[in-house]
Amino acid sequence: MAAALGEAAPCLECSFRRTDQGWGFSFGIADTVVSQKALNGDHWDDWMSVTCPTLLVHGTRSDELAAQHAQDMVTRRAGSIRRVELPAGHVVHHDVPDRFADAVAAFLSRPR
């Protein structure tokens, strides 16, 4: 299973279970579809309602978050957000774990 999933295996390993009937998902597909649909749409009101300092970690090779959208996120919340770009895909903490940890540690140690 891991070989078939390739580089995505570490991110997806908890998504699959082996049973007497073979391999399958560890969750209901219908629930996943509902969850995925909730991700679609306009979430700017939610983003703008966040008032605490925020770290946006952006993988520069992400297929999920375009560079321009990440920049728009920063622009709309100017002053309360810090953006860090790392050479990674969407799952930054998997692709470059040490650099991700360094970015988070630096953000958390900054005086407020």
Beta strands, then each sheet from edge to edge (+ up, - down):
strand 1: 16-19
strand 2: 22-25
strand 3: 54-59
strand 4: 81-86
sheet 1: 1+ 2-
sheet 2: 3+ 4+
end
